[in-house]
C-alpha cells in the first residue's frame, strides 16, 4: 500500500474535477482511500509520467511534455512530482 503525502491529498482534492464530473472525495482520508483503491502512483518528473503511460500501453507518441502535463489523469505536485490517477 502506497502512502500519499499531504501534497498529494491536497492537490487531488483541489483538482479532482479535471478527471471526474463529481467529487469522489471530500476529506483527506477519503482522498487517500480513493487513491489507494485506484492504485494511483506518484512519479518524480515528466519523464517518469511518459514511462508510466508507455508501460500501460497508452499511445502517447508525439505528445510533448506540456501535453502530458495537461492529461486529465496527471496532477502536478510541488517539487516537480506528479500524481497519476487512472479514472
C-alpha positions as CSV (number, residue, x, y, z in Angstrom):
1,X,0.0,0.0,0.0
2,X,1.4,3.4,-1.0
3,X,1.4,6.2,1.5
4,X,0.2,9.5,-0.1
5,X,1.7,12.7,1.5
6,X,-0.2,15.9,2.3
7,X,0.7,17.5,-1.0
8,X,-0.8,14.5,-3.0
9,X,-4.0,14.6,-1.0
10,X,-4.4,18.4,-1.1
11,X,-3.8,18.7,-4.8
12,X,-6.1,15.8,-5.6
13,X,-8.9,17.2,-3.5
14,X,-8.5,20.7,-5.2
15,X,-8.2,19.4,-8.7
16,X,-10.2,16.2,-8.9
17,X,-12.8,17.9,-11.2
18,X,-10.2,17.8,-14.0
19,X,-10.8,14.0,-14.1
20,X,-14.2,13.4,-12.5
21,X,-17.6,15.1,-13.1
22,X,-18.5,14.8,-9.4
23,X,-16.3,14.8,-6.4
24,X,-15.0,11.4,-5.4
25,X,-13.6,12.6,-2.1
26,X,-14.2,15.5,0.3
27,X,-11.8,14.8,3.2
28,X,-8.1,13.9,3.0
29,X,-9.0,10.5,4.5
30,X,-11.5,9.9,1.7
31,X,-8.9,11.1,-0.9
32,X,-6.3,8.7,0.5
33,X,-8.7,5.7,0.4
34,X,-9.8,6.6,-3.2
35,X,-6.2,6.9,-4.4
36,X,-5.3,3.6,-2.8
37,X,-8.3,1.9,-4.3
38,X,-7.4,3.0,-7.8
39,X,-3.7,2.4,-7.3
40,X,-2.7,6.0,-8.1
41,X,1.1,6.5,-8.4
42,X,3.5,9.3,-7.7
43,X,6.4,9.8,-10.1
44,X,9.4,12.1,-10.0
45,X,9.1,14.1,-13.1
46,X,7.5,14.3,-16.5
47,X,9.9,11.6,-18.0
48,X,8.5,9.1,-15.5
49,X,4.9,10.1,-16.5
50,X,5.9,9.3,-20.0
51,X,7.4,5.9,-18.9
52,X,4.3,5.1,-16.9
53,X,2.0,5.7,-19.8
54,X,4.2,3.7,-22.2
55,X,4.2,0.8,-19.7
56,X,0.4,1.0,-19.5
57,X,0.3,0.7,-23.3
58,X,-1.1,4.1,-24.0
59,X,-0.4,5.7,-27.4
60,X,1.5,8.9,-26.5
61,X,3.8,9.0,-29.5
62,X,4.4,12.6,-30.4
63,X,3.0,14.0,-27.2
64,X,5.0,16.9,-25.8
65,X,5.8,17.2,-22.1
66,X,3.2,20.0,-21.9
67,X,0.6,17.8,-23.4
68,X,1.4,15.0,-20.9
69,X,1.1,17.5,-18.1
70,X,-2.3,18.5,-19.4
71,X,-3.7,15.0,-19.4
72,X,-6.7,14.7,-17.1
73,X,-5.1,11.8,-15.2
74,X,-1.9,13.8,-14.4
75,X,-1.8,16.1,-11.3
76,X,1.2,18.3,-10.9
77,X,2.6,18.3,-7.4
78,X,5.0,20.7,-5.7
79,X,8.7,19.9,-6.2
80,X,8.3,18.5,-9.8
81,X,6.5,15.3,-8.9
82,X,3.3,14.1,-10.5
83,X,0.3,12.1,-9.2
84,X,-1.2,9.8,-11.9
85,X,-4.8,8.7,-11.2
86,X,-6.4,6.3,-13.6
87,X,-10.1,7.1,-13.6
